[in-house]
């Protein structure tokens, strides 16, 4: 599939369903006021400051005018129907006012109120307002939000103050569930030119994914930032993230509220290891969303994505004027997972001709020694040489701010020289924020050479740029909804058969669980059931010695913990003794299977998230699975190639390669099994709650599941 260049794509000429909300033709403000510090005053001032060019009607029966505009007693007294009404009212007045707005025929509204009443009835005010808004088909921003700023069209529908120098030609969208999460960046970060900023509040009718879709379809958006608490429309969010990925628009997310799933997820290792955050990480991985940890990282990464220069292949090069700070970059790059370029012999030779004696020609480069009258030209030439290296993706001049937080013009010259020589992105990075701002910071950043504060935040942004580059390079093989597989006839038959078995809920026994997996193409170890010593000996006769003996007592889920597993039974005498002992404790029902040769024990699993449905777990397994916790989760379905990327990111990944004479194990077989399990999870999403395959033993040329549990819904 072709990925559109976000700088060249044409915006849709068709109306968007959010046009009446985000670019209304006329606005009325209920509760308009001139009293300083009130929402009713600030929203009128904001609309005028932003340049709203449609009719603007303050509404307040107690006033004749508000900030130079004629004020009307009620909506019924307006000279014309308005498209949008902004509520600047107390919670006690909102419900009655909403009925007037609906009767008036407004198409959209903005509501800042918390919708909390003392001694409220059931359903609550919030529930009543939400129900009424949805019944009327009203597009509502809020409630309990700060509104929005459509800088592109001059609609500043926010009831709180902001800086007044927002441009009309911005290219970054910020959508936040937190009002402070929006204003904390919007109000003070002048290095970002926003086109749209939204505090979504309770999202009673319009949700985060709706605003994202508008920014993608109706605005020149180069990057989208999200401050996320939850997903109120999971399917809509998946769809719009897929659209952003296919349009080449990076999404940067700060997701808060990392908590564990409910205690009910205790049947399988998959459930024990999955947290609610695992689903969001799987969502982000699927669609290339770049995740950050705090608001500094969010703002910095958005600045970096907004610059116009394309990231090349390779890693980071850095120019320094301090050996100590160069070492700091090396340490932090290692911690944040940012690759540093290994410069070529040709680049090394260029640098050796430029540097003072005693300075090693390496990356990162400390190019400061004795200084001298032409030190700035030497620095320019060194940075140009670094960025021109074939393995340089982007470059940073890491020089601290000058007195009073100023930025030296010579530093900016280094950026220009490096970019001119290579065409690659170049950043000026201070290790920490200075004591003040410098006009150059905004001017030079707007010119495409971002000036940033905080080395670690910059490196996180660098990692995001490189990850996004790699994601876009591989997107033609990514697993998006358009390419989701359809079941063949054999799979449909298996789906029907096992759906009937699972319809009553509960957990299948091990034999049935393995049989289900085998029907969907996963490699499983052959198991035979027995209910007496004679039957056990007969079953063993059909298998190859040595064998494993496992209890099959109904309801016994984790057999090893109860002494329900005996391994390496070599002959009939040992089997008889093992069976007698186990049957006395756990009952006569058992399973026998041939021993699988030793290998690396992995785990595969499926767990169901309340918002996003099935998640597939891959990672290291065995009896230490919950101790190691080296697992990752992904949304199904996905390909074996995608599974391989996830496996390659595991902390213990090296254990799958050749180790001390033991050959490398069958990673490809494991990844194929993971892909087949992901299709099973996708096809059987309505029938299955959990699947636990542990262990799946990987040998040199083998991959086989030796134990499994499947739970129905």
Secondary structure as UniProt FT lines:
FT   TURN            6..8
FT   TURN            17..18
FT   HELIX           19..22
FT   STRAND          26..30
FT   TURN            36..37
FT   HELIX           39..50
FT   STRAND          55..59
FT   TURN            61..62
FT   STRAND          65..66
FT   TURN            67..68
FT   STRAND          69..72
FT   HELIX           75..77
FT   STRAND          84..87
FT   HELIX           91..104
FT   STRAND          108..111
FT   TURN            118..119
FT   HELIX           125..136
FT   STRAND          139..142
FT   STRAND          147..150
FT   TURN            151..154
FT   STRAND          155..158
FT   STRAND          172..176
FT   HELIX           179..186
FT   TURN            187..188
FT   TURN            190..191
FT   STRAND          194..199
FT   TURN            201..202
FT   HELIX           208..218
FT   STRAND          223..228
FT   HELIX           234..247
FT   STRAND          250..255
FT   TURN            263..264
FT   HELIX           269..273
FT   HELIX           276..287
FT   STRAND          290..292
FT   HELIX           295..306
FT   STRAND          315..320
FT   HELIX           323..336
FT   HELIX           345..354
FT   TURN            357..358
FT   STRAND          365..366
FT   TURN            373..374
FT   HELIX           375..387
FT   TURN            390..391
FT   STRAND          392..398
FT   HELIX           403..405
FT   HELIX           409..422
FT   STRAND          426..430
FT   HELIX           439..446
FT   TURN            447..448
FT   STRAND          451..453
FT   HELIX           455..473
FT   HELIX           475..477
FT   HELIX           481..483
FT   HELIX           489..502
FT   TURN            503..504
FT   HELIX           510..519
FT   TURN            520..521
FT   STRAND          527..530
FT   HELIX           533..542
FT   STRAND          547..551
FT   TURN            554..555
FT   HELIX           559..562
FT   STRAND          565..569
FT   HELIX           572..586
FT   STRAND          590..594
FT   STRAND          600..609
FT   TURN            610..612
FT   STRAND          613..620
FT   TURN            623..624
FT   HELIX           625..628
FT   STRAND          631..635
FT   HELIX           640..648
FT   TURN            651..652
FT   HELIX           653..656
FT   TURN            660..661
FT   HELIX           667..683
FT   TURN            684..687
FT   STRAND          688..698
FT   STRAND          703..705
FT   STRAND          708..712
//
